[in-house]
């Protein structure tokens, strides 16, 4: 069973959680492929390209694990690719475009992004500021419409103190998907304080697939 890990926005395959999952399963002889989702580049990031990149990387039956934007990507991959047997979503960034629009309009920054075509963000992977073009939004709003319709068993892990992606979105997703399970943890969006719990919950959920 192939396992692919998908990092979040402005992150990378060497993030703390990505390495934790890879090391945890690697100790059991199970490889975790940490994909680089900064495609075609971080400045010109496209959700459609991320989904295509993941689907090309899947060679057979697979499990997708995704964090934040990577969780949204994993959900949309599972939605369209029957090779995905199960998904683990860490604070998935459901309703990303609608949430960003609301937040940035309130701050008076949405129109600036549209007008200039660029928005400055912090790149956690490099530790420096970077820019992302408005084409990311134009591409994502064609895909990020409502909650993904996943048929596969799905585990959602979400922090009760998440101020980036409200836990209410994950609650709504699980309520609408009979095969989805939500585990609420005492953490924020990064889920950095509950990694052992994330791994333990993932172990229990994925046990039938990793015999």
Z-matrix of the N, CA and C atoms (Angstrom, degrees):
N
C 1 1.460
C 2 1.532 1 109.31
N 3 1.296 2 116.52 1 122.68
C 4 1.464 3 121.25 2 179.53
C 5 1.528 4 109.83 3 -81.08
N 6 1.333 5 116.21 4 136.30
C 7 1.458 6 121.48 5 175.37
C 8 1.523 7 108.54 6 -118.02
N 9 1.329 8 116.65 7 126.96
C 10 1.454 9 120.26 8 176.06
C 11 1.527 10 108.60 9 -119.66
N 12 1.334 11 115.03 10 138.32
C 13 1.465 12 121.26 11 179.24
C 14 1.516 13 108.39 12 -111.68
N 15 1.335 14 115.80 13 133.45
C 16 1.452 15 121.93 14 -176.22
C 17 1.525 16 109.91 15 -119.99
N 18 1.323 17 115.72 16 117.48
C 19 1.466 18 121.04 17 -176.46
C 20 1.521 19 112.23 18 -76.70
N 21 1.322 20 115.88 19 171.54
C 22 1.453 21 121.63 20 -177.01
C 23 1.517 22 114.26 21 -89.85
N 24 1.319 23 115.48 22 -176.97
C 25 1.460 24 122.90 23 -179.66
C 26 1.526 25 110.51 24 -62.63
N 27 1.336 26 115.93 25 136.16
C 28 1.468 27 122.72 26 178.64
C 29 1.524 28 111.86 27 59.13
N 30 1.324 29 116.00 28 24.67
C 31 1.459 30 121.60 29 176.52
C 32 1.520 31 107.35 30 -119.48
N 33 1.329 32 116.68 31 -163.11
C 34 1.456 33 119.47 32 -178.89
C 35 1.513 34 111.49 33 -161.26
N 36 1.330 35 117.67 34 178.18
C 37 1.470 36 121.42 35 -177.27
C 38 1.521 37 114.26 36 -69.76
N 39 1.337 38 117.92 37 -6.27
C 40 1.472 39 120.03 38 177.34
C 41 1.523 40 111.27 39 -105.09
N 42 1.321 41 117.10 40 17.93
C 43 1.466 42 120.21 41 179.10
C 44 1.525 43 109.93 42 -63.48
N 45 1.313 44 115.37 43 163.38
C 46 1.467 45 120.80 44 -177.35
C 47 1.519 46 112.08 45 -58.21
N 48 1.331 47 117.25 46 -47.73
C 49 1.466 48 119.87 47 -179.12
C 50 1.521 49 111.25 48 -67.91
N 51 1.323 50 117.34 49 -39.33
C 52 1.463 51 120.33 50 179.44
C 53 1.522 52 110.20 51 -59.51
N 54 1.314 53 116.55 52 -45.45
C 55 1.465 54 120.51 53 179.83
C 56 1.523 55 111.00 54 -67.71
N 57 1.335 56 116.59 55 -36.69
C 58 1.467 57 119.85 56 -179.91
C 59 1.524 58 111.43 57 -63.25
N 60 1.340 59 116.41 58 -44.09
C 61 1.465 60 119.89 59 178.63
C 62 1.532 61 110.85 60 -66.77
N 63 1.330 62 116.57 61 -41.64
C 64 1.463 63 120.09 62 -179.26
C 65 1.528 64 111.23 63 -64.44
N 66 1.314 65 116.63 64 -43.10
C 67 1.470 66 120.48 65 -179.44
C 68 1.527 67 110.76 66 -69.68
N 69 1.321 68 116.41 67 -40.47
C 70 1.469 69 120.79 68 -178.53
C 71 1.528 70 111.08 69 -60.61
N 72 1.321 71 116.85 70 -50.18
C 73 1.457 72 119.27 71 -178.45
C 74 1.526 73 112.02 72 -79.48
N 75 1.327 74 116.01 73 -26.24
C 76 1.454 75 119.44 74 176.54
C 77 1.517 76 112.19 75 -62.88
N 78 1.326 77 116.84 76 -32.84
C 79 1.468 78 121.32 77 177.67
C 80 1.518 79 111.70 78 -64.81
N 81 1.330 80 116.06 79 -20.21
C 82 1.472 81 121.21 80 178.57
C 83 1.523 82 111.23 81 -101.38
N 84 1.313 83 116.24 82 8.88
C 85 1.457 84 120.54 83 178.31
C 86 1.518 85 112.87 84 78.65
N 87 1.336 86 116.31 85 19.41
C 88 1.463 87 121.31 86 179.95
C 89 1.524 88 108.66 87 -110.44
N 90 1.304 89 116.81 88 116.95
C 91 1.457 90 120.71 89 -177.16
C 92 1.525 91 110.88 90 -79.04
N 93 1.319 92 115.86 91 138.86
C 94 1.468 93 122.18 92 174.50
C 95 1.524 94 106.45 93 -116.51
N 96 1.323 95 115.91 94 118.00
C 97 1.462 96 121.15 95 -179.57
C 98 1.528 97 108.81 96 -87.43
N 99 1.321 98 115.42 97 113.24
C 100 1.456 99 120.32 98 -178.94
C 101 1.527 100 108.64 99 -93.37
N 102 1.323 101 115.76 100 106.21
C 103 1.457 102 120.45 101 -176.32
C 104 1.525 103 111.68 102 -82.89
N 105 1.309 104 115.67 103 148.37
C 106 1.458 105 122.12 104 174.51
C 107 1.523 106 107.33 105 -92.43
N 108 1.333 107 116.92 106 112.16
C 109 1.459 108 121.39 107 -176.44
C 110 1.524 109 113.22 108 -96.50
N 111 1.307 110 117.39 109 12.91
C 112 1.462 111 119.78 110 179.34
C 113 1.536 112 108.23 111 -84.16
N 114 1.329 113 114.39 112 68.06
C 115 1.465 114 120.83 113 -174.08
C 116 1.528 115 111.12 114 -123.76
N 117 1.354 116 116.69 115 144.13
C 118 1.465 117 126.65 116 -5.84
C 119 1.524 118 113.32 117 -69.25
N 120 1.340 119 116.93 118 -17.53
C 121 1.461 120 123.55 119 171.61
C 122 1.522 121 105.81 120 -160.96
N 123 1.318 122 117.66 121 166.11
C 124 1.455 123 118.25 122 -179.57
C 125 1.526 124 110.94 123 -65.97
N 126 1.306 125 116.72 124 -40.04
C 127 1.466 126 120.29 125 -179.25
C 128 1.527 127 111.88 126 -63.32
N 129 1.309 128 116.93 127 -32.41
C 130 1.467 129 121.66 128 -178.38
C 131 1.537 130 110.48 129 -116.98
N 132 1.316 131 115.06 130 40.31
C 133 1.460 132 121.23 131 -178.59
C 134 1.520 133 111.05 132 -55.93
N 135 1.356 134 116.01 133 138.27
C 136 1.466 135 121.58 134 178.76
C 137 1.530 136 109.13 135 -137.25
N 138 1.321 137 116.28 136 127.15
C 139 1.461 138 120.60 137 178.11
C 140 1.521 139 110.45 138 -61.88
N 141 1.317 140 117.99 139 -39.22
C 142 1.467 141 120.98 140 179.62
C 143 1.520 142 110.87 141 -61.53
N 144 1.338 143 116.96 142 -39.46
C 145 1.465 144 120.77 143 179.28
C 146 1.518 145 110.62 144 -69.34
N 147 1.332 146 116.87 145 -34.78
C 148 1.464 147 120.68 146 177.90
C 149 1.528 148 110.31 147 -64.05
N 150 1.319 149 115.99 148 -44.86
C 151 1.468 150 120.52 149 179.30
C 152 1.524 151 110.37 150 -62.43
N 153 1.324 152 117.46 151 -45.21
C 154 1.463 153 121.57 152 179.02
C 155 1.521 154 110.99 153 -62.11
N 156 1.328 155 116.33 154 -40.38
C 157 1.468 156 121.50 155 -179.33
C 158 1.520 157 110.87 156 -61.83
N 159 1.333 158 116.20 157 -43.04
C 160 1.466 159 120.35 158 179.69
C 161 1.520 160 110.54 159 -66.87
N 162 1.313 161 117.34 160 -43.73
C 163 1.466 162 120.15 161 -178.72
C 164 1.532 163 111.81 162 -63.73
N 165 1.324 164 117.35 163 -34.63
C 166 1.458 165 120.62 164 177.80
C 167 1.526 166 110.96 165 -70.34
N 168 1.330 167 116.35 166 -28.79
C 169 1.464 168 120.55 167 -179.07
C 170 1.519 169 112.19 168 -78.60
N 171 1.325 170 117.85 169 -22.88
C 172 1.464 171 121.63 170 179.76
C 173 1.531 172 109.42 171 -76.11
N 174 1.320 173 115.61 172 125.62
C 175 1.469 174 120.86 173 -175.99
C 176 1.527 175 112.97 174 -104.66
N 177 1.315 176 116.75 175 -18.70
C 178 1.466 177 120.93 176 -178.94
C 179 1.511 178 108.48 177 -167.21
N 180 1.325 179 117.48 178 -144.73
C 181 1.461 180 120.49 179 177.03
C 182 1.526 181 109.42 180 -60.42
N 183 1.339 182 116.59 181 133.70
C 184 1.458 183 119.05 182 -173.37
C 185 1.519 184 112.38 183 -144.23
N 186 1.324 185 113.69 184 158.08
C 187 1.455 186 123.56 185 171.02
C 188 1.517 187 106.53 186 -115.52
N 189 1.322 188 117.03 187 132.32
C 190 1.459 189 119.79 188 177.66
C 191 1.527 190 109.21 189 -110.18
N 192 1.326 191 115.29 190 132.56
C 193 1.457 192 122.60 191 176.59
C 194 1.519 193 106.43 192 -121.67
N 195 1.321 194 117.46 193 124.75
C 196 1.452 195 119.28 194 -176.19
C 197 1.516 196 112.70 195 -139.05
N 198 1.337 197 115.60 196 143.66
C 199 1.455 198 122.11 197 179.77
C 200 1.520 199 110.71 198 -111.99
N 201 1.325 200 117.56 199 127.95
C 202 1.459 201 124.07 200 175.77
C 203 1.534 202 111.12 201 55.53
N 204 1.341 203 118.45 202 -114.45
C 205 1.463 204 119.63 203 177.68
C 206 1.524 205 110.29 204 -62.08
N 207 1.332 206 116.51 205 -32.67
C 208 1.457 207 120.46 206 175.16
C 209 1.516 208 110.99 207 -66.33
N 210 1.335 209 116.78 208 -31.19
C 211 1.455 210 120.84 209 175.98
C 212 1.517 211 111.23 210 -69.69
N 213 1.326 212 116.18 211 -39.74
C 214 1.467 213 120.00 212 175.94
C 215 1.523 214 109.81 213 -63.76
N 216 1.322 215 115.98 214 -41.59
C 217 1.468 216 120.77 215 178.36
C 218 1.522 217 110.58 216 -62.85
N 219 1.333 218 116.39 217 -46.84
C 220 1.463 219 121.13 218 179.45
C 221 1.518 220 111.08 219 -58.15
N 222 1.332 221 116.19 220 -40.70
C 223 1.462 222 120.52 221 -179.35
C 224 1.525 223 111.09 222 -64.00
N 225 1.325 224 116.43 223 -41.95
C 226 1.462 225 119.05 224 -179.68
C 227 1.530 226 111.73 225 -73.01
N 228 1.327 227 117.31 226 -30.00
C 229 1.464 228 119.68 227 174.36
C 230 1.523 229 109.36 228 -65.50
N 231 1.335 230 116.39 229 -46.43
C 232 1.468 231 120.48 230 179.12
C 233 1.520 232 111.17 231 -61.78
N 234 1.314 233 115.82 232 -33.19
C 235 1.463 234 121.09 233 -178.00
C 236 1.526 235 111.90 234 -63.64
N 237 1.346 236 116.65 235 -32.48
C 238 1.468 237 120.03 236 -173.44
C 239 1.528 238 113.99 237 -114.66
N 240 1.333 239 117.61 238 -5.42
C 241 1.466 240 119.72 239 -174.53
C 242 1.527 241 110.45 240 -124.75
N 243 1.317 242 115.95 241 109.92
C 244 1.464 243 121.02 242 -176.64
C 245 1.530 244 113.26 243 -71.02
N 246 1.321 245 117.43 244 -10.12
C 247 1.467 246 119.41 245 177.09
C 248 1.522 247 111.60 246 -70.67
N 249 1.314 248 116.79 247 -20.10
C 250 1.467 249 120.92 248 177.07
C 251 1.521 250 108.64 249 -74.31
N 252 1.323 251 115.70 250 120.65
C 253 1.461 252 121.14 251 -177.55
C 254 1.526 253 112.60 252 -92.42
N 255 1.335 254 116.48 253 -28.92
C 256 1.464 255 121.05 254 -178.63
C 257 1.521 256 108.45 255 -161.17
N 258 1.333 257 115.24 256 159.29
C 259 1.460 258 120.24 257 -179.23
C 260 1.525 259 110.28 258 -136.32
N 261 1.333 260 115.11 259 142.75
C 262 1.462 261 122.27 260 172.75
C 263 1.526 262 106.38 261 -120.62
N 264 1.320 263 116.22 262 117.50
C 265 1.461 264 121.44 263 -174.70
C 266 1.529 265 109.51 264 -114.11
N 267 1.322 266 116.17 265 121.18
C 268 1.454 267 122.59 266 -179.02
C 269 1.530 268 109.06 267 -102.02
N 270 1.330 269 116.39 268 110.85
C 271 1.467 270 121.42 269 -177.54
C 272 1.525 271 111.32 270 43.40
N 273 1.328 272 117.25 271 55.29
C 274 1.471 273 120.45 272 -175.50
C 275 1.524 274 112.45 273 -59.99
N 276 1.319 275 115.80 274 137.70
C 277 1.472 276 121.51 275 -174.96
C 278 1.523 277 112.20 276 -83.20
N 279 1.331 278 115.92 277 55.53
C 280 1.462 279 120.17 278 177.68
C 281 1.529 280 110.17 279 -60.38
N 282 1.328 281 116.38 280 148.34
C 283 1.462 282 123.06 281 177.84
C 284 1.530 283 111.32 282 56.08
N 285 1.304 284 115.51 283 41.32
C 286 1.468 285 122.06 284 -176.54
C 287 1.529 286 112.52 285 -59.56
N 288 1.329 287 116.85 286 -52.36
C 289 1.460 288 120.28 287 -175.08
C 290 1.529 289 111.09 288 -62.48
N 291 1.318 290 117.45 289 -46.40
C 292 1.467 291 120.84 290 -179.89
C 293 1.523 292 110.96 291 -61.69
N 294 1.322 293 116.73 292 -39.81
C 295 1.463 294 120.36 293 -178.72
C 296 1.529 295 111.04 294 -68.67
N 297 1.342 296 116.64 295 -45.74
C 298 1.459 297 119.93 296 178.66
C 299 1.523 298 111.27 297 -62.01
N 300 1.336 299 116.41 298 -41.22
C 301 1.463 300 119.38 299 -179.28
C 302 1.531 301 110.60 300 -60.58
N 303 1.318 302 116.42 301 -45.92
C 304 1.461 303 120.78 302 -179.99
C 305 1.528 304 111.42 303 -62.13
N 306 1.321 305 116.31 304 -46.56
C 307 1.466 306 120.74 305 -177.89
C 308 1.523 307 111.86 306 -65.51
N 309 1.322 308 116.96 307 -45.37
C 310 1.457 309 120.25 308 -175.49
C 311 1.519 310 112.30 309 -75.83
N 312 1.324 311 117.53 310 -31.87
C 313 1.469 312 119.31 311 175.30
C 314 1.520 313 109.92 312 -65.04
N 315 1.326 314 116.76 313 -39.15
C 316 1.463 315 121.06 314 179.27
C 317 1.527 316 110.76 315 -63.18
N 318 1.339 317 115.69 316 -31.60
C 319 1.464 318 120.42 317 -179.63
C 320 1.523 319 111.97 318 -92.28
N 321 1.334 320 116.76 319 0.46
C 322 1.451 321 120.98 320 -179.82
C 323 1.513 322 113.97 321 71.04
N 324 1.348 323 116.32 322 24.13
C 325 1.462 324 120.21 323 -174.89
C 326 1.528 325 113.55 324 -108.66
N 327 1.323 326 116.78 325 -13.11
C 328 1.469 327 119.83 326 -177.26
C 329 1.521 328 111.50 327 -65.57
N 330 1.322 329 116.22 328 -46.24
C 331 1.462 330 120.56 329 -179.27
C 332 1.523 331 111.49 330 -64.37
N 333 1.336 332 116.86 331 -35.07
C 334 1.462 333 120.27 332 177.93
C 335 1.523 334 110.74 333 -63.45
N 336 1.328 335 115.50 334 -40.50
C 337 1.465 336 119.71 335 179.29
C 338 1.528 337 110.23 336 -64.22
N 339 1.323 338 116.23 337 -43.03
C 340 1.458 339 120.50 338 177.69
C 341 1.531 340 111.67 339 -63.85
N 342 1.328 341 115.82 340 -42.41
C 343 1.465 342 120.90 341 -174.60
C 344 1.527 343 111.98 342 -71.14
N 345 1.331 344 116.81 343 -45.65
C 346 1.468 345 120.27 344 -176.38
C 347 1.528 346 112.04 345 -86.96
N 348 1.343 347 115.58 346 -24.32
C 349 1.463 348 119.55 347 -177.91
C 350 1.515 349 113.69 348 86.79
N 351 1.338 350 116.91 349 -3.43
C 352 1.467 351 119.82 350 -176.48
C 353 1.523 352 111.82 351 -136.07
N 354 1.331 353 115.37 352 148.13
C 355 1.463 354 121.22 353 174.79
C 356 1.522 355 108.46 354 -134.25
N 357 1.314 356 116.03 355 133.43
C 358 1.458 357 120.84 356 178.67
C 359 1.518 358 109.97 357 -83.20
N 360 1.319 359 116.03 358 132.90
C 361 1.461 360 121.79 359 179.68
C 362 1.521 361 108.61 360 -136.25
N 363 1.324 362 115.71 361 166.58
C 364 1.462 363 120.31 362 176.35
C 365 1.519 364 108.90 363 -93.12
N 366 1.316 365 116.20 364 127.32
C 367 1.456 366 121.41 365 -179.41
C 368 1.528 367 108.68 366 -95.71
N 369 1.328 368 116.17 367 104.32
C 370 1.454 369 121.16 368 -177.65
C 371 1.529 370 112.39 369 -65.92
N 372 1.309 371 116.63 370 -23.39
C 373 1.454 372 120.54 371 -178.71
C 374 1.524 373 111.88 372 -72.40
N 375 1.327 374 116.54 373 -35.35
C 376 1.474 375 120.78 374 -178.34
C 377 1.523 376 112.65 375 -105.88
N 378 1.338 377 116.40 376 -17.22
C 379 1.452 378 119.58 377 -177.43
C 380 1.510 379 112.73 378 76.90
N 381 1.325 380 117.18 379 18.51
C 382 1.452 381 121.73 380 -178.19
C 383 1.534 382 110.10 381 -129.98
N 384 1.328 383 115.76 382 166.51
C 385 1.452 384 119.39 383 176.12
C 386 1.520 385 109.43 384 -77.57
N 387 1.320 386 115.41 385 151.10
C 388 1.464 387 120.62 386 -179.65
C 389 1.522 388 107.68 387 -148.06
N 390 1.311 389 116.62 388 173.34
C 391 1.453 390 121.18 389 178.76
C 392 1.521 391 109.97 390 -123.30
N 393 1.326 392 114.81 391 146.27
C 394 1.462 393 120.54 392 176.76
C 395 1.524 394 107.58 393 -128.17
N 396 1.321 395 116.99 394 137.81
C 397 1.464 396 119.52 395 -174.02
C 398 1.528 397 111.79 396 -83.95
N 399 1.336 398 115.12 397 159.01
C 400 1.465 399 121.58 398 -176.64
C 401 1.526 400 111.37 399 -67.39
N 402 1.309 401 117.19 400 -15.23
C 403 1.454 402 120.68 401 176.91
C 404 1.512 403 112.02 402 -59.81
N 405 1.330 404 117.09 403 -24.12
C 406 1.464 405 120.29 404 176.12
C 407 1.529 406 110.34 405 -60.48
N 408 1.332 407 115.48 406 -44.18
C 409 1.464 408 120.39 407 179.59
C 410 1.523 409 110.41 408 -67.60
N 411 1.311 410 117.36 409 -45.87
C 412 1.464 411 121.07 410 -178.24
C 413 1.522 412 111.18 411 -59.80
N 414 1.314 413 116.73 412 -35.76
C 415 1.465 414 121.01 413 178.35
C 416 1.528 415 110.42 414 -75.12
N 417 1.328 416 116.85 415 -46.44
C 418 1.465 417 121.34 416 -174.79
C 419 1.518 418 112.68 417 -66.29
N 420 1.347 419 117.61 418 -35.00
C 421 1.460 420 118.79 419 -176.85
C 422 1.525 421 112.64 420 -69.26
N 423 1.322 422 117.44 421 -12.30
C 424 1.460 423 120.66 422 174.61
C 425 1.535 424 111.23 423 -81.36
N 426 1.334 425 115.40 424 -20.52
C 427 1.469 426 121.25 425 -175.64
C 428 1.523 427 111.44 426 -108.73
N 429 1.314 428 115.71 427 -43.08
C 430 1.466 429 122.41 428 -174.65
C 431 1.523 430 110.34 429 -81.14
N 432 1.324 431 115.46 430 67.18
C 433 1.465 432 122.11 431 -178.39
C 434 1.529 433 107.95 432 -114.99
N 435 1.314 434 117.00 433 106.59
C 436 1.453 435 119.73 434 -177.28
C 437 1.518 436 111.10 435 71.18
N 438 1.318 437 116.26 436 -169.23
C 439 1.460 438 121.54 437 -179.66
C 440 1.529 439 109.93 438 -88.47
N 441 1.345 440 117.97 439 138.90
C 442 1.467 441 120.62 440 179.66
C 443 1.529 442 111.19 441 -57.55
N 444 1.319 443 115.79 442 145.08
C 445 1.462 444 121.34 443 -179.17
C 446 1.517 445 108.46 444 -101.15
N 447 1.322 446 115.26 445 87.25
C 448 1.467 447 121.38 446 -177.01
C 449 1.519 448 109.63 447 -95.78
N 450 1.329 449 115.86 448 130.38
C 451 1.462 450 120.65 449 178.45
C 452 1.537 451 111.83 450 -94.20
N 453 1.328 452 117.19 451 -21.30
C 454 1.455 453 121.15 452 -176.06
C 455 1.535 454 111.70 453 -78.11
N 456 1.338 455 116.94 454 155.61
C 457 1.462 456 120.24 455 173.50
C 458 1.536 457 109.92 456 -56.11
N 459 1.313 458 115.82 457 133.55
C 460 1.461 459 120.34 458 -174.43
C 461 1.525 460 110.36 459 -137.78
N 462 1.330 461 115.43 460 132.74
C 463 1.463 462 121.81 461 174.36
C 464 1.519 463 107.89 462 -106.90
N 465 1.325 464 116.59 463 126.52
C 466 1.458 465 121.78 464 177.08
C 467 1.523 466 108.51 465 -113.19
N 468 1.325 467 115.93 466 126.33
C 469 1.462 468 122.10 467 177.39
C 470 1.524 469 107.18 468 -115.94
N 471 1.325 470 116.88 469 121.93
C 472 1.466 471 119.88 470 -172.94
C 473 1.523 472 110.11 471 -141.44
N 474 1.325 473 116.23 472 139.21
C 475 1.455 474 121.82 473 -179.30
C 476 1.514 475 113.23 474 -80.81
N 477 1.310 476 116.42 475 135.83
C 478 1.460 477 121.71 476 178.99
C 479 1.527 478 111.38 477 -65.72
N 480 1.331 479 116.52 478 -25.53
C 481 1.454 480 120.66 479 -179.31
C 482 1.514 481 113.49 480 -100.23
N 483 1.313 482 117.45 481 20.13
C 484 1.468 483 121.77 482 -177.88
C 485 1.525 484 109.87 483 -69.27
N 486 1.336 485 116.63 484 115.82
C 487 1.457 486 121.56 485 179.22
C 488 1.528 487 111.53 486 -100.83
N 489 1.318 488 117.16 487 -1.90
C 490 1.461 489 121.47 488 179.76
C 491 1.518 490 111.46 489 -95.44
N 492 1.331 491 115.41 490 -49.73
C 493 1.471 492 121.58 491 176.25
C 494 1.523 493 107.61 492 -121.79
N 495 1.316 494 118.56 493 107.51
C 496 1.469 495 121.20 494 -177.88
C 497 1.525 496 111.87 495 -55.26
N 498 1.322 497 115.93 496 135.43
C 499 1.462 498 120.24 497 -179.63
C 500 1.525 499 111.20 498 -62.81
N 501 1.321 500 116.88 499 -19.11
C 502 1.471 501 120.80 500 179.38
C 503 1.521 502 111.36 501 -59.02
N 504 1.338 503 117.39 502 -31.49
C 505 1.463 504 119.73 503 179.66
C 506 1.524 505 111.06 504 -67.15
N 507 1.309 506 116.76 505 -39.10
C 508 1.466 507 120.13 506 178.20
C 509 1.518 508 110.99 507 -70.74
N 510 1.322 509 116.09 508 -36.13
C 511 1.464 510 119.58 509 177.11
C 512 1.526 511 110.44 510 -62.78
N 513 1.338 512 115.91 511 -41.86
C 514 1.468 513 120.04 512 179.63
C 515 1.524 514 110.70 513 -66.57
N 516 1.336 515 116.67 514 -38.94
C 517 1.458 516 120.80 515 179.33
C 518 1.527 517 110.87 516 -62.65
N 519 1.318 518 116.81 517 -47.88
C 520 1.464 519 121.14 518 -177.84
C 521 1.522 520 110.82 519 -66.21
N 522 1.303 521 116.91 520 -37.03
C 523 1.471 522 120.62 521 178.75
C 524 1.526 523 111.00 522 -61.79
N 525 1.332 524 116.48 523 -32.75
C 526 1.468 525 121.02 524 -177.21
C 527 1.524 526 113.02 525 -90.13
N 528 1.340 527 117.41 526 -5.39
C 529 1.465 528 120.43 527 -176.24
C 530 1.528 529 110.39 528 -127.09
N 531 1.316 530 117.87 529 104.88
C 532 1.465 531 122.70 530 -175.74
C 533 1.530 532 114.38 531 -57.03
N 534 1.334 533 117.31 532 -28.99
C 535 1.462 534 120.05 533 -177.46
C 536 1.529 535 112.87 534 -93.09
N 537 1.317 536 116.36 535 9.87
C 538 1.466 537 120.44 536 -179.58
C 539 1.526 538 110.71 537 -103.05
N 540 1.323 539 115.23 538 145.19
C 541 1.465 540 122.08 539 178.82
C 542 1.525 541 108.33 540 -127.77
N 543 1.312 542 116.84 541 135.82
C 544 1.460 543 121.52 542 178.59
C 545 1.517 544 110.17 543 -111.26
N 546 1.322 545 115.75 544 129.86
C 547 1.459 546 121.76 545 172.32
C 548 1.526 547 107.00 546 -116.51
N 549 1.323 548 116.14 547 117.34
C 550 1.454 549 121.81 548 -179.21
C 551 1.528 550 108.89 549 -93.53
N 552 1.324 551 116.23 550 127.85
C 553 1.460 552 120.68 551 -176.15
C 554 1.527 553 110.35 552 -118.46
N 555 1.302 554 115.59 553 157.97
C 556 1.468 555 121.71 554 -179.32
C 557 1.523 556 109.21 555 -84.05
N 558 1.310 557 115.61 556 80.36
C 559 1.466 558 120.40 557 -175.37
C 560 1.519 559 108.96 558 -159.65
N 561 1.344 560 115.67 559 176.13
C 562 1.450 561 121.74 560 176.67
C 563 1.518 562 110.39 561 -100.90
N 564 1.330 563 116.14 562 -160.46
C 565 1.460 564 120.06 563 -175.00
C 566 1.526 565 112.85 564 -66.10
N 567 1.317 566 117.20 565 -36.92
C 568 1.463 567 119.83 566 -176.45
C 569 1.527 568 112.30 567 -70.68
N 570 1.319 569 117.02 568 -21.90
C 571 1.477 570 122.13 569 -179.57
C 572 1.528 571 112.02 570 55.77
N 573 1.319 572 114.86 571 29.58
C 574 1.461 573 119.06 572 -177.55
C 575 1.508 574 114.79 573 -77.79
N 576 1.329 575 117.22 574 -18.62
C 577 1.466 576 120.07 575 -177.07
C 578 1.518 577 113.19 576 -92.64
N 579 1.334 578 116.79 577 -7.11
C 580 1.471 579 119.56 578 -175.76
C 581 1.531 580 111.59 579 -125.75
N 582 1.322 581 117.10 580 27.66
C 583 1.466 582 119.95 581 -178.29
C 584 1.531 583 112.53 582 -56.56
N 585 1.336 584 120.12 583 -44.22
C 586 1.476 585 119.11 584 177.39
C 587 1.527 586 111.99 585 -56.93
N 588 1.338 587 117.64 586 -38.04
C 589 1.469 588 120.79 587 178.52
C 590 1.524 589 110.42 588 -69.28
N 591 1.335 590 116.98 589 -39.80
C 592 1.469 591 119.93 590 177.86
C 593 1.525 592 110.39 591 -59.16
N 594 1.321 593 115.74 592 -43.46
C 595 1.463 594 120.43 593 -178.84
C 596 1.527 595 111.21 594 -67.81
N 597 1.320 596 116.64 595 -41.10
C 598 1.464 597 120.33 596 -179.88
C 599 1.529 598 111.27 597 -65.12
N 600 1.333 599 116.46 598 -43.30
C 601 1.461 600 120.09 599 178.83
C 602 1.525 601 110.70 600 -65.66
N 603 1.327 602 116.57 601 -38.76
C 604 1.460 603 120.71 602 178.49
C 605 1.520 604 110.73 603 -66.00
N 606 1.330 605 116.66 604 -40.03
C 607 1.467 606 120.97 605 177.81
C 608 1.526 607 110.68 606 -57.62
N 609 1.314 608 116.09 607 -49.04
C 610 1.462 609 120.44 608 -177.09
C 611 1.533 610 110.60 609 -64.40
N 612 1.319 611 116.32 610 -41.32
C 613 1.449 612 120.90 611 -177.96
C 614 1.528 613 111.97 612 -69.80
N 615 1.324 614 116.17 613 -39.72
C 616 1.471 615 120.00 614 -174.83
C 617 1.520 616 114.22 615 -89.80
N 618 1.328 617 117.29 616 -2.31
C 619 1.467 618 120.75 617 -177.61
C 620 1.524 619 113.85 618 -51.44
N 621 1.324 620 120.04 619 -42.60
C 622 1.480 621 120.09 620 -179.65
C 623 1.526 622 113.43 621 -64.31
N 624 1.318 623 116.56 622 -22.21
C 625 1.479 624 120.33 623 -176.54
C 626 1.530 625 112.68 624 -96.50
N 627 1.328 626 116.41 625 -13.30
C 628 1.472 627 119.72 626 -173.62
C 629 1.518 628 112.10 627 -117.00
N 630 1.311 629 117.13 628 29.40
C 631 1.466 630 120.66 629 178.90
C 632 1.517 631 109.88 630 -67.17
